[in-house]
Amino acid sequence: MRRRKLRNPLALAVLATLWQKPMHPYEIAQTLRRQGKDSSTKINYGSLYTVVQSLEKHGFVEITDVERQGNRPERTVYGITAAGRQETTEWMSDLVAYPAKEYPIFETALSLLGVLHPDDVVTLLEERLEALLVKAAADRGALEKLSETLPRLFLVENEFQLHMVEAEAEWVRGFLDELKAGALPRIEEWKALHET
């Protein structure tokens, strides 16, 4: 995987949005929101202008027009350049082809689980499992509703998110069963750590 000049996922979302047509930053933000991309990419609308400026600095986008309507301030319209299209294609190809280590906060919590008493972990994981099951049901319902009007291509990230929630729920359920049955290796040592 090649090292990128920009690595902010918001920059990739902006490039992909500008692939559709030239837009001003506010329109980019509205399009991302309307297309539901804020559920798969952390979009900080305050930093959107900075991202667009950085893309322009690297030659991935360029000013195509400056609009003015009535007394409103000027709006600068940006379009993707040939270099921007190439960068988008290469970046997307890398992301799709090569798994990368990500650092979800739940994984961090699991790595430090020993600081909690096993009985407390059972209670907390039961709460998490319930929340995951509710989220999975809501996500499944939303996906079914969206499937009525949108092609599957535009919903694959929603499918992936649903499968990840369901997989996490399955893992949590299995780990909970081990904890409740006392079947986790060395669980007595873990308990003893909190009793001394």
C-alpha positions in Angstrom: 0.0 0.0 0.0 1.4 3.4 -1.0 1.8 6.2 1.5 -0.7 9.0 0.7 -0.2 12.7 0.8 -3.6 13.0 2.5 -4.9 10.2 4.8 -8.0 11.9 6.2 -11.1 9.8 5.3 -13.0 13.0 4.9 -10.7 14.0 2.1 -11.6 10.7 0.3 -15.3 11.4 0.9 -14.9 14.9 -0.6 -13.0 13.6 -3.6 -15.7 10.9 -4.2 -18.5 13.5 -3.9 -16.8 15.8 -6.3 -16.5 12.9 -8.7 -20.3 13.4 -9.1 -20.1 17.1 -10.2 -18.4 20.3 -9.1 -19.7 21.7 -5.8 -19.0 24.4 -3.2 -18.1 23.0 0.3 -21.5 23.6 1.8 -23.1 21.6 -1.0 -20.5 18.9 -0.5 -21.5 18.7 3.2 -25.2 18.6 2.3 -24.6 15.8 -0.3 -22.6 13.7 2.1 -25.3 14.1 4.7 -28.1 13.4 2.2 -26.3 10.3 0.9 -25.9 9.0 4.5 -22.1 9.0 4.3 -21.9 10.5 7.8 -22.8 7.0 9.1 -19.6 5.5 7.7 -17.2 8.5 7.7 -16.6 10.8 10.6 -17.6 14.1 9.1 -16.5 17.2 10.9 -18.3 19.9 8.9 -16.1 22.6 10.6 -13.0 21.1 9.1 -14.5 20.5 5.6 -13.2 23.8 4.3 -9.7 23.0 5.5 -9.9 19.6 3.8 -11.0 21.2 0.6 -8.1 23.7 0.8 -5.6 20.9 1.4 -7.0 19.0 -1.6 -6.6 22.1 -3.7 -3.0 22.6 -2.4 -2.1 19.1 -3.5 -3.7 19.5 -6.9 -6.6 17.1 -6.4 -9.3 19.7 -6.7 -9.5 23.1 -8.4 -11.7 26.1 -8.5 -14.2 25.8 -11.3 -16.5 28.8 -10.6 -17.3 31.5 -8.1 -21.0 32.0 -7.6 -22.8 34.9 -6.1 -26.5 35.1 -5.5 -28.0 38.4 -4.3 -26.5 39.6 -1.1 -25.0 36.2 -0.1 -21.3 35.8 0.1 -19.4 34.4 -2.8 -19.3 30.6 -3.0 -16.3 28.9 -4.5 -17.1 25.9 -6.5 -14.5 23.1 -6.7 -14.1 20.3 -9.2 -12.0 17.2 -9.1 -8.8 17.3 -11.3 -7.4 14.4 -13.3 -4.8 14.0 -10.5 -7.7 13.9 -8.0 -9.5 11.2 -10.0 -6.3 9.1 -10.0 -5.7 9.7 -6.3 -9.3 8.6 -5.5 -9.0 5.5 -7.6 -5.6 4.5 -6.1 -6.7 5.3 -2.6 -10.0 3.4 -2.9 -8.1 0.4 -4.5 -5.7 0.3 -1.5 -8.6 0.5 1.0 -10.6 -2.3 -0.7 -7.6 -4.6 -1.4 -5.5 -4.4 1.7 -6.6 -5.0 5.3 -5.3 -2.4 7.7 -5.0 -2.5 11.5 -7.7 -0.3 13.0 -8.0 0.6 16.6 -11.6 0.4 17.8 -12.1 1.6 21.3 -14.0 -1.6 22.4 -10.8 -3.6 21.4 -8.8 -1.2 23.7 -11.3 -1.8 26.5 -11.0 -5.6 26.0 -7.3 -5.4 26.2 -7.5 -3.8 29.6 -10.5 -5.8 30.9 -8.5 -7.1 33.9 -8.9 -3.9 35.8 -12.6 -4.8 36.3 -14.0 -7.6 38.4 -15.3 -10.5 36.3 -18.8 -10.1 37.9 -18.8 -6.4 36.9 -17.7 -7.4 33.4 -20.7 -9.8 33.1 -23.1 -7.0 34.0 -21.5 -4.6 31.6 -21.3 -7.0 28.7 -25.0 -7.9 29.2 -25.8 -4.2 28.8 -23.6 -4.1 25.7 -25.2 -7.2 24.2 -28.7 -5.7 24.7 -27.6 -2.4 23.1 -26.0 -4.3 20.2 -29.2 -6.4 19.6 -31.3 -3.2 19.6 -28.9 -1.5 17.2 -28.9 -4.6 14.9 -32.7 -4.6 14.8 -32.8 -0.9 14.0 -30.1 -1.1 11.4 -31.8 -4.1 9.8 -35.1 -2.2 9.6 -33.4 0.9 8.1 -31.6 -1.3 5.6 -34.8 -3.0 4.5 -36.5 0.4 4.1 -33.6 1.9 2.1 -33.5 -1.2 -0.1 -37.0 -0.3 -1.4 -35.6 2.9 -3.1 -31.8 2.6 -3.4 -29.7 0.1 -5.4 -27.7 -2.3 -3.3 -24.4 -0.7 -4.5 -25.3 2.4 -2.4 -26.1 0.3 0.7 -23.1 -2.0 1.0 -21.5 0.0 3.8 -24.8 -0.3 5.7 -24.8 -4.1 5.1 -21.2 -4.2 6.4 -22.0 -2.2 9.5 -25.0 -4.5 10.3 -22.8 -7.6 9.9 -20.2 -6.1 12.1 -22.7 -5.3 14.8 -24.2 -8.9 14.6 -20.7 -10.4 14.7 -19.8 -8.4 17.8 -23.1 -9.4 19.4 -22.3 -13.1 18.7 -18.8 -12.8 20.2 -20.0 -10.9 23.3 -22.7 -13.6 23.8 -20.1 -16.4 23.6 -17.7 -14.6 25.9 -20.5 -13.9 28.4 -21.4 -17.6 28.4 -17.8 -18.5 29.2 -17.7 -16.0 32.1 -21.0 -17.1 33.5 -20.0 -20.7 33.4 -16.7 -20.0 35.0 -15.1 -21.7 31.9 -12.7 -18.9 31.1 -9.1 -20.2 31.9 -7.7 -18.7 35.1 -10.9 -16.8 36.0 -10.3 -17.6 39.6 -7.0 -15.8 39.5 -8.7 -12.8 37.9 -11.3 -12.8 40.7 -8.7 -13.1 43.4 -6.9 -10.1 42.0 -9.9 -8.0 42.9 -10.4 -9.6 46.3 -7.0 -8.9 47.8 
